[in-house]
Structures are given as structure tokens and as C-alpha cells.
């Protein structure tokens, strides 16, 4: 008994502290005129934010996870007292997987609705379409996807990894573990896979001193990988480095398996497969292959257990959480932290307050905002099992985000 | 007066045109905030394609499922000029090679490609906006109409061209910006196109050019040439036997429709601020046909109203019901087909006979103002053909 009492105390202490803290912030709610000097949609009780993803069209299947995670975070923040004592109201807009629509809706959220911030976008193309709108209207976007880098904006916080964070540590690991010397790079044909392959090639050739025996790109939605598989069989690379996205993944892995290229004989490392994709591909089709991500659902830490439980309680026991979903979840929390640090909803003040912000409650463990508006984060290597979950084999140190990497351009 | 008569056959037509002018040039600019007006401007830029489709599809009976190609070409010509202007060495100093568009730098291109060079000139770019689509349409049209390719086969070929172009743009991202398109366009000859004042100016420029194009189309329709086009649609062989160069007439209309689409694309870029391959491919090409079908493929004003109505519906539904709006749009299309069956009958009506009079959504509203545009005119044109042409 004597042993239990203090531990109960210790467990209750943060709760009491949190209640007290929220009571203090609620009672000492700063007046709207002070925290909102630029005419955003902030009242004494509410603050309106926007959510801009594709609810329809080809990207809907990928973006649903982000929509859900952002909503979950907003609900949790509201339940804990909101932001500066104000409840968050969400205006949802559908980008419809169409880039001009993204630009239109972004403008609507910023100009007509005057939202405090926007959580949204998934593909690079949609981000590129809305970026000028955010810069012109001075809005703030929390962007969740791992992406190619080569970009930095005062008006965007990138909560996913930029390319070097995802690529370099992963390649180093596979070289160390598998003594790999030859690599075959395969990607979908657009800016993210091409930039990633460029960085990977520079690292392989200049740092690892290995060779790239093949580099090929296929149009988005491509489903016939027969000739590619023949080339792979001919070149026999130590590692297949895959950056294939979307629906193509399903055919790619099924055809690899059908051709006898399985993890028993072949090492494959991908940076484009998360739990969400595995749901479509089927765990049995890529069992034993590796993914390099900053987050896996199976991560073993207290933050993540709480997050996974809350997510499954809300969206069903069968739902899965991928890297981008987790990064989406970080958005509202980082925004809340920035607003509270700045003690203001003004975009300029949030942008200035963001660098240096830390989030110790992140499901991925710990993140910190870099002055370039990207996050410091770790890289993990997961090995896929038949159940569609990854076993985490490796975890790097915190990696500094470097969207304009010297020597890799 | 004679000119006026050529444009407007009846008083009703003139009145409906005047009402339309008042709507887009006076009522909407006064009633809507600039953000919404800018959207209307975007919808109206599709109106150029719709005018082209009225001429091509409604009057000539040639269904093109590739008008997005020409819209895209015009748009890309304008976007290339604007992008070069936005890529001065100072604002791109962070790049490995300053002074070239950012996406080229990301793709390890160190020198501006030769075909980008002429787009440094505004005169060249603004001529290319309609001359390039016109030229390409002329080549395609000439090659196909010479060989008497028509109907479904023509539609399939135009669709294939749309696919080729969008894949070509996607696959050459170092030269074209790829899937992301050409983004972050800022100024036109030093004039910031993103300010409120600029957006008003561009809107009225768009309205002015659209009305001019609409009048041009109406003029063509109501001249003797327009009647020959209609006769060709209904009885191609008779017109050919009586000595008209069917292929050349059709090529001309196809090229004209392409030039109008290119102009629309350029105005789209100026008002929206970027261009992407998602506006070039099959889906936008078909969407533009839908706008025209909903509005009425025989009526110039109807088709433009079709663009406005469908796109306004899209915006309004998707803002109100972000999860269910596509079903609402689909439901609306079905409702249009059910309640204005003749408006969409043209798609199925291969023979091209004008059973449908004027009952399309846009013009259906003006039914009483406007007398029926009926088969008599077409048959009148055919009646000019001497009896000897009869086989």
C-alpha cells in the first residue's frame, strides 16, 4: 500500500496540473483585440480553422488518414480547453484531387472565411498550387506529407520529412546491414520520386561509393512492370530502391512476387509504402521488404500507444495509421503550441514563434521545429509482416531538416 | 443595320444578348466580392472553349473531345512568358543556376531550353497563345478531314491527342514543370496580376474578349458560311457534290475553335495564376463538352451560361457538402437530362437532325424570347443545292 500511494499521486499530479493550468488559461483568456490584430475569424469563444484535403477523386484514399488525424487532434485540443481559451471550429473544403480546385478553395478559406490556419494538401502538386495563395494572402499551412524539399516558406510548416531526412540514413543502414553495393532505382514519374532518386544517386555514388545499375520512372497509375522485372533479373541489384506511389504499388509488388522476387532472395527498400499502402497491396505481397519512414504504427512508446488507441476508438479497430497520418496529427498541436507561445493568432507572430517549438507528446516521440519550418525528426526502418504491420529494426538520431542540401543538388 | 441583322436574326436574340451582357459586365461585378468575381472570370475562360464547341460541335457536327489540348497550349504559352518574368536572377538566387524557372533547376537543367527562349517576348507569347493552337489544329484537322475521318473516330483521335499531350507534359518535367505545372506566376510586364485592381482589370478584359468572340461566332453562324456548315453536318455528300471544299471548311472551324480555346487558356492563367497538365488531359476536355451540352450546343450564349451554371454548381455544392458534392453534381446532370431531354439529346443523336429545337438548360429559360432554331434553316441551305446533286 505504502508503495502504491505515491505512485497514484504521481499519476494524478499531471492531471491536476493540467486541470489547474486549463483553469488558469480559461480564466485569464486574453481579449480578442489583443490576440487577433489582423482580422482573422477569431471571437471571444472560438477560432475558425480550415481543412483542405481531397475528400473525392483519386487522392481521397490517401488523404483520408490525414483528415481523420487532424480532426482527432482538434477534438482533443477542444476537449482540453481549446487554444487560448477558444474552441476550434473547422471549415472543411474538398480539393477534389484537382490542383486548380485546391487553389480556389485555399483562397476561399483565407479570403472569405479568414481562417486562423489551414491543415491540408497531400501531393506536391497541390501544395505548389496553393503556395502562392498562402504567400499572397499571408495564411499559414500545416503540410503533413514527406516530400522532395527544395522549398521553404514563411507561410508553411512542413510536418513530414523532407527528402534527405528520409533517404540518407536509410541508405546508410541498408549498406551497413546488407553490404549492398549495387542499387536499382524505380519511381513514379513526378517531382518527388525524381528528386528523391537524385539525392539517393548522389549519396550512393559519392558517399557509399556504390553503383546505380538502373534508374527508371513510370507514369502515375502504371500497372505493367513486366519489362522492368526482366531488367531487374538481368542486373541482379543488391537493393531495389522503390519510390513508386499510389495504385501502381499494388501491381508492382504483386508482379514482383509472381516473378519470384521475394525478400528471401532480394533486398528491397522503399520510401513510399506506409501502413495505408500495405492495406491495398496486402502484407503477404511484400513481407520481408523494408520501408524507411519516420513513423510506424507499431512504434513502442507511451505517446504512440495513447495515440493509436484514441485513433482506433474514434475510427474503428481496423483503421491503420501511416506516416502521413501521424504527421497530420502533429499539425494542430504544433499550431496550438505556436499560438500559445506567441500569445496571438496573427500569422506573422505564429511564424516567428514556431522555430524552436518542441512537441514531447508526438506519437513519433519528439519533434522540434527548425528555423526553416521543417521538423527535426528520426528515421526508422521497418520490415513488413503479413499482418500489414512493420517491425521497427532501426532508429536513427534526430536528423536536421535540410530542404536545400548542399552536394545533393 | 445589315451587320446587326446578321448578328441577331430577331429582336428576341438581341434582347437575350443584351441581358447576358448586363449580367456578366454589370450585375455580377457589382454584386460579388472580388474573390467570387475572380472565380466567375475563371468560369468565363472556359466559355471560350464552349463558344468553339458551339461552332464545331453544334454547327458542324464534329465532336472534339480534345479541346483541353488547345486550352492548355494557350495557357502554357502565357504561363511560360509569366514564369520567365518571375524567374529573374535576383529572386531565384537560391538556385544552382539562377535566372531559369525553379522547376528546371530542380531537374538539373542548367540552361534555358531553346524553345523557351522566344517566350521572353510578350509579343511572341501573346501571338502564340492563339496562333500555336490554331496551327496545330489546322495540321490535325487538315490531315483528318482530308481523309474524311469524322464522327466517333474523330472524337477518339482528339481524345488520344489530349492524352498524349498531358502525358508528354508529365513526362518532361524539366521542360514543362511536369505534374506540378507552372506555378507561382506573379507579374505581367511588371504589373502585379494578383492585386484586387489587377483582378478587376483582368475580369473585364476576359468579359470583353468573350463578348467579342461570342459576336464573332454569332456572325459566322448567321452568314451563308454558317448555313453551309450546317448543311455539311446534315448532308455532307450533297454539299461535297455541289462543289464545296468540305475538308477545308471543317479545318477552318476546327482551327478557329482551337484559337478561341487558346485565348481562354491564357485568360485562365492570368486570372488563376498557374497552369497544370490537369487542365489539358481527357477529363477537362470532356468536362468542357459537358458545360456546352448542359448549356446548349446550338446557342453561343447558352453554352457560356452552361459553363457558368455548371461551375457555379460545382463550387457551391463542394463548399456546402465537401463529402457528398460529387453525388449532387451527378444528380444534377441526370436531372438536366430528364427535364431538358432535348438539351442533351444531341450527344445521342448521331444523325444530327434537329429534332431538338431550343430546349436546353441555358436557352430553355429564354424559350419565349427566342424563336426556334429549326431544321428549316438547314434544309433551306440544302435546298439551294441543285437537284442534279441527288444520286
Interface residues (C-beta under 8 A of the other chain):
Chain A: X55 X56 X92 X93 X94 X96 X98 X99 X100 X101 X103 X104 X105 X107 X108 X111 X112 X124 X125 X128 X129 X131 X132 X133 X136 X148 X150 X189 X190 X191 X194 X195 X198 X219 X220 X404 X409
Chain B: X33 X35 X38 X39 X42 X94 X96 X102 X103 X106 X107 X108 X167 X170 X171 X173 X178 X179 X180 X181 X183 X184 X185 X186 X194 X272 X273 X274 X276 X278 X279 X315 X318 X319 X322 X323 X325 X326
